[in-house]
Amino acid sequence: MNDRTVAPRPAGTGSTGARAGVPAARPDSEAPIPPTTEADQKTIVRPGDRIFAGLATGSGIFIVVLIAAIGVFLLLQAIPSLALDQVNFLTSREWSTGDVDNMRYGILDLFLVTVVSAAFALIIAMPIALGIALFLTQYAPRRLARSFAYVIDLLAAVPSIIFGLWGLLVLGPVLTPVGEWLTSNLGWIPLFAEGTVSIELGGTIFTAGIVLAVMILPIITAVSREVFDRTPVTHVEGAIALGATKWEVVRTTVLPFGKAGYVSASMLGLGRALGETIALTIILSGTGAAFAWSLFDGGATFASKIALAAPEFNDPRTAGAYIAAGLVLFVLTFGVNAIARSIVAGHKEYE
């Protein structure tokens, strides 16, 4: 007989098995994932997570409540004294609080001296801080940049009283020839006109502004350096691949990316300058003359005026007048810092 013997077909072959050249399915293939029940979806929260979340939330609420409490305290303490003021608090240049029955005080001169000195400091500090930040992030070797950054940051640790003494005793005499040249050659410009105090004594807004510029330099530099250092590497490499020079890379990638952060850092520095107390108390020479828009005027800022009048705080009505000035300074610095925050908030790359 010619019966053909049919060999047994191995398991897993045939129409449902492996074809020629195709590996058979693994017997230990993964089982289908069972459906997730509602109980499995619940996240297990450990006690430590709850404690940490509570502490973090409480800290955030505490700082908001603290700021609000400070504002309410200043307002409540200032209202009685404002009711006794015989002149316009916002537009008057007088300041006489010795007689509680005839209190005449206004903040116009304090406001102008505070803003002009801080703005002058910002004009000086901004380009210098920009140059330092670009040098540390784009040009300096990494080892040198790290060491130089530490030196710049150390300026923030110098006490204000040291800056004040340095400005009055060292910087003031050095700036005397500069001030005399500016008043004699550019005196027709109100900012450089003859002031209400002697230039030789150094107690001018000009000296105070330069000292403030040195004091806010570490703040602006540190924030700007961090912002510029976060420029995406792909942007920089793309500009280089297109044949851009180092300056063109900085101008087309680094500066556009970090512009908002740099402006925000400058606003933070401005807030620091507006609230400076001890250094300006030492440097600025008091004068009874009104502020005449000259950098060589004397005068007082909000903070220095309050610091100098501390012995007069034995009467709540007199103290309330200075607290009212402090309230204006509080609102001013709070507004500047809010502006700085709003500038950064619109850019996702800084979040």
C-alpha positions as CSV (number, residue, x, y, z in Angstrom):
1,M,0.0,0.0,0.0
2,N,1.1,3.5,-0.6
3,D,-0.4,5.0,2.5
4,R,1.4,8.1,3.5
5,T,2.3,8.5,7.1
6,V,1.2,11.9,8.3
7,A,3.6,13.3,10.8
8,P,2.0,14.8,13.9
9,R,1.7,18.5,13.7
10,P,3.4,20.3,16.5
11,A,1.3,22.2,18.9
12,G,0.8,25.8,18.1
13,T,1.1,25.4,14.3
14,G,-1.5,25.6,11.6
15,S,-3.8,28.4,10.9
16,T,-3.6,29.6,14.5
17,G,0.0,28.7,15.1
18,A,3.2,30.2,13.8
19,R,3.8,30.4,10.1
20,A,7.1,29.8,8.4
21,G,9.6,32.5,9.5
22,V,7.2,33.9,12.1
23,P,8.0,33.0,15.8
24,A,5.2,31.4,17.7
25,A,3.4,33.3,20.4
26,R,5.0,33.1,23.8
27,P,3.1,30.8,26.1
28,D,3.8,33.3,29.0
29,S,2.3,36.3,27.2
30,E,1.0,39.1,29.4
31,A,-2.6,38.7,30.7
32,P,-5.1,41.5,30.0
33,I,-5.0,44.3,32.6
34,P,-8.0,44.0,34.8
35,P,-10.3,47.0,35.0
36,T,-9.4,49.5,37.7
37,T,-11.9,49.8,40.4
38,E,-12.9,52.9,42.3
39,A,-11.2,51.8,45.4
40,D,-7.9,51.4,43.5
41,Q,-8.1,55.0,42.2
42,K,-8.0,56.4,45.7
43,T,-4.6,57.9,46.5
44,I,-3.2,56.9,49.8
45,V,-2.2,60.0,51.7
46,R,0.4,59.4,54.4
47,P,0.3,61.4,57.6
48,G,3.7,63.1,56.8
49,D,2.3,64.4,53.5
50,R,-0.7,65.9,55.3
51,I,1.5,67.5,57.9
52,F,3.8,69.0,55.3
53,A,0.9,70.2,53.1
54,G,-0.7,71.8,56.2
55,L,2.5,73.6,57.2
56,A,3.1,74.9,53.6
57,T,-0.4,76.1,53.3
58,G,-0.3,77.7,56.7
59,S,2.9,79.5,55.9
60,G,1.4,81.0,52.7
61,I,-1.7,82.1,54.6
62,F,0.4,83.5,57.4
63,I,2.5,85.8,55.2
64,V,-0.6,87.2,53.5
65,V,-2.3,87.8,56.8
66,L,0.9,89.4,58.2
67,I,1.1,91.9,55.3
68,A,-2.6,92.7,55.7
69,A,-2.2,93.2,59.4
70,I,0.7,95.6,58.9
71,G,-1.3,97.6,56.5
72,V,-4.3,97.7,58.8
73,F,-2.2,98.7,61.8
74,L,-0.6,101.6,59.9
75,L,-4.0,102.8,58.7
76,L,-5.6,102.7,62.1
77,Q,-2.7,104.5,63.7
78,A,-2.5,107.1,61.0
79,I,-6.2,108.1,60.8
80,P,-6.4,110.1,64.1
81,S,-3.3,112.1,63.2
82,L,-4.5,112.7,59.7
83,A,-7.7,114.2,61.1
84,L,-5.6,116.7,63.1
85,D,-3.5,117.8,60.0
86,Q,-4.1,121.4,59.1
87,V,-2.7,121.2,55.6
88,N,-3.0,118.8,52.7
89,F,-1.2,115.6,53.6
90,L,-0.3,114.7,50.0
91,T,0.6,118.1,48.5
92,S,2.1,120.1,51.4
93,R,5.8,120.6,51.8
94,E,5.6,121.6,55.5
95,W,6.5,119.2,58.3
96,S,5.7,120.5,61.8
97,T,4.4,118.1,64.3
98,G,5.8,119.6,67.5
99,D,2.5,121.3,68.5
100,V,-0.2,118.7,68.5
101,D,-2.8,121.4,68.4
102,N,-1.4,122.8,65.2
103,M,0.0,119.9,63.3
104,R,1.0,120.9,59.7
105,Y,2.7,118.1,57.8
106,G,2.7,116.9,54.2
107,I,4.7,114.2,52.3
108,L,5.4,115.9,49.0
109,D,9.1,116.6,49.6
110,L,9.6,113.3,51.3
111,F,8.0,111.6,48.3
112,L,10.0,113.5,45.7
113,V,13.4,112.9,47.5
114,T,12.6,109.2,48.0
115,V,11.6,108.7,44.3
116,V,14.4,110.8,42.8
117,S,17.2,109.2,44.8
118,A,15.9,105.7,44.1
119,A,15.4,106.4,40.4
120,F,18.9,107.9,40.1
121,A,20.3,104.8,41.8
122,L,18.4,102.6,39.4
123,I,19.6,104.5,36.3
124,I,23.2,103.9,37.5
125,A,22.8,100.3,38.6
126,M,20.7,98.8,35.7
127,P,23.4,99.0,32.9
128,I,26.2,98.0,35.3
129,A,24.2,95.0,36.5
130,L,23.3,94.0,32.9
131,G,26.9,94.1,31.9
132,I,28.0,92.0,34.9
133,A,25.2,89.4,34.3
134,L,26.1,89.0,30.6
135,F,29.8,88.8,31.4
136,L,29.2,86.0,34.0
137,T,26.8,84.0,31.9
138,Q,28.2,84.5,28.3
139,Y,31.8,85.5,28.3
140,A,33.6,84.6,31.6
141,P,35.1,81.1,32.0
142,R,33.0,79.0,34.3
143,R,35.5,78.9,37.2
144,L,36.0,82.7,37.0
145,A,32.3,83.3,36.7
146,R,31.5,81.3,39.9
147,S,34.2,83.1,42.0
148,F,33.2,86.6,40.6
149,A,29.5,85.9,41.3
150,Y,30.4,85.2,45.0
151,V,32.1,88.5,45.2
152,I,29.1,90.4,43.8
153,D,26.7,88.6,46.1
154,L,28.9,89.5,49.1
155,L,27.9,93.1,48.6
156,A,24.4,92.2,49.8
157,A,25.8,91.1,53.1
158,V,27.5,94.5,53.9
159,P,25.5,96.3,56.6
160,S,23.7,99.5,55.6
161,I,25.6,101.5,58.2
162,I,28.9,100.6,56.6
163,F,27.6,101.9,53.2
164,G,26.4,105.1,54.9
165,L,29.7,105.8,56.5
166,W,31.6,105.0,53.3
167,G,29.4,107.3,51.3
168,L,29.7,110.2,53.7
169,L,33.4,110.0,54.6
170,V,35.0,108.5,51.5
171,L,32.7,108.8,48.5
172,G,31.4,112.3,49.3
173,P,34.8,114.0,49.2
174,V,35.8,112.1,46.1
175,L,32.6,113.2,44.3
176,T,33.1,116.9,45.2
177,P,35.1,117.8,42.1
178,V,32.5,116.0,39.9
179,G,29.6,117.8,41.5
180,E,31.3,121.2,41.2
181,W,32.0,120.5,37.5
182,L,28.4,119.5,36.8
183,T,27.0,122.5,38.6
184,S,29.3,124.9,36.8
185,N,29.0,123.5,33.3
186,L,25.5,121.9,33.3
187,G,23.8,124.1,35.9
188,W,21.2,125.2,33.4
189,I,19.7,121.7,33.7
190,P,17.5,121.6,36.8
191,L,19.0,118.2,37.9
192,F,22.5,119.7,38.0
193,A,21.7,123.1,39.4
194,E,23.1,124.5,42.7
195,G,21.5,122.6,45.5
196,T,20.2,123.5,49.0
197,V,23.3,122.0,50.8
198,S,27.0,122.3,50.3
199,I,28.5,119.9,47.8
200,E,31.7,119.7,49.8
201,L,29.9,118.1,52.7
202,G,28.7,115.3,50.5
203,G,25.2,115.1,52.0
204,T,23.4,115.4,48.7
205,I,21.0,113.2,46.7
206,F,23.8,112.8,44.2
207,T,26.0,111.0,46.8
208,A,23.1,109.1,48.2
209,G,22.0,107.9,44.8
210,I,25.4,106.4,44.0
211,V,25.5,104.6,47.3
212,L,22.1,103.2,46.7
213,A,23.2,102.0,43.3
214,V,26.0,100.0,44.9
215,M,23.6,98.6,47.4
216,I,21.0,97.4,44.9
217,L,23.6,96.1,42.4
218,P,23.8,92.6,43.9
219,I,20.0,92.1,43.8
220,I,19.7,93.1,40.1
221,T,22.8,91.2,39.1
222,A,21.8,88.0,40.9
223,V,18.3,87.8,39.4
224,S,19.4,88.8,35.9
225,R,22.3,86.3,36.0
226,E,19.9,83.4,36.9
227,V,17.5,84.5,34.1
228,F,20.1,84.8,31.4
229,D,21.6,81.5,32.4
230,R,18.3,79.8,31.7
231,T,18.3,80.7,28.0
232,P,17.5,77.5,26.1
233,V,20.7,75.9,24.7
234,T,18.9,75.1,21.4
235,H,18.3,78.9,20.8
236,V,21.9,79.7,21.4
237,E,23.2,76.8,19.2
238,G,20.7,77.6,16.5
239,A,22.0,81.2,16.3
240,I,25.6,80.0,16.3
241,A,24.8,77.5,13.5
242,L,23.5,80.4,11.4
243,G,26.8,82.1,11.7
244,A,26.0,84.6,14.5
245,T,28.8,86.2,16.4
246,K,28.9,86.2,20.2
247,W,27.3,89.6,20.4
248,E,24.6,88.6,17.9
249,V,23.8,85.5,20.0
250,V,23.4,87.7,23.1
251,R,21.3,90.3,21.2
252,T,19.0,87.8,19.4
253,T,18.6,85.1,22.0
254,V,19.8,85.9,25.5
255,L,18.4,89.5,25.8
256,P,15.0,88.7,24.3
257,F,14.6,85.7,26.6
258,G,15.7,87.5,29.7
259,K,14.3,90.9,29.1
260,A,11.2,90.5,31.4
261,G,13.3,88.9,34.2
262,Y,15.8,91.8,33.9
263,V,13.1,94.4,34.2
264,S,11.6,92.5,37.1
265,A,15.0,92.4,38.9
266,S,15.3,96.1,38.4
267,M,11.9,96.7,40.0
268,L,13.0,94.6,43.0
269,G,16.1,96.7,43.3
270,L,14.0,99.8,43.1
271,G,11.8,98.6,46.0
272,R,15.0,98.0,48.0
273,A,16.2,101.5,47.3
274,L,12.9,103.1,48.2
275,G,13.0,101.5,51.7
276,E,16.6,102.1,52.5
277,T,16.9,103.8,55.9
278,I,20.3,103.8,57.8
279,A,22.6,104.7,54.9
280,L,20.4,107.6,53.7
281,T,20.0,108.8,57.3
282,I,23.7,109.1,57.6
283,I,24.4,110.6,54.2
284,L,21.6,113.1,53.5
285,S,21.9,116.5,55.1
286,G,18.7,117.9,56.5
287,T,17.5,121.2,55.2
288,G,14.5,123.4,55.7
289,A,14.4,124.4,52.1
290,A,11.9,122.7,49.7
291,F,13.2,120.2,47.2
292,A,14.1,122.0,44.0
293,W,14.6,119.0,41.6
294,S,18.4,119.2,41.9
295,L,20.6,116.1,42.6
296,F,22.6,118.4,44.9
297,D,19.8,119.1,47.2
298,G,19.6,117.7,50.7
299,G,16.5,116.6,52.4
300,A,15.0,113.3,53.7
301,T,13.3,110.3,52.4
302,F,10.3,108.6,54.1
303,A,12.5,106.1,55.9
304,S,15.2,108.5,57.0
305,K,12.6,111.0,58.2
306,I,11.0,108.4,60.4
307,A,14.3,107.1,61.7
308,L,15.5,110.6,62.7
309,A,12.2,111.4,64.5
310,A,12.1,108.3,66.7
311,P,12.6,110.4,69.9
312,E,9.4,112.2,69.1
313,F,7.2,109.1,69.3
314,N,6.3,109.6,72.9
315,D,3.0,111.2,71.8
316,P,0.6,109.0,69.8
317,R,-0.6,111.9,67.7
318,T,2.9,112.9,66.7
319,A,3.9,109.3,66.1
320,G,0.8,108.9,64.0
321,A,2.0,111.6,61.6
322,Y,5.2,109.6,60.9
323,I,3.1,106.4,60.7
324,A,1.0,108.0,58.0
325,A,4.2,108.7,56.1
326,G,5.2,105.1,56.6
327,L,1.9,104.0,55.3
328,V,2.6,105.8,52.0
329,L,6.0,104.2,51.8
330,F,4.5,100.8,52.5
331,V,2.0,101.2,49.6
332,L,4.7,102.5,47.3
333,T,7.1,99.6,47.9
334,F,4.3,97.1,47.8
335,G,3.1,98.5,44.5
336,V,6.6,98.4,43.0
337,N,7.1,94.7,44.0
338,A,3.6,93.9,42.6
339,I,4.6,95.4,39.3
340,A,7.8,93.3,39.3
341,R,5.8,90.2,39.9
342,S,3.2,91.0,37.2
343,I,6.0,91.4,34.7
344,V,7.3,87.9,35.3
345,A,3.9,86.3,35.6
346,G,3.1,86.8,31.9
347,H,6.1,84.7,30.8
348,K,5.8,80.9,31.2
349,E,9.5,80.4,30.9
350,Y,10.1,81.9,34.3
351,E,7.5,79.9,36.1
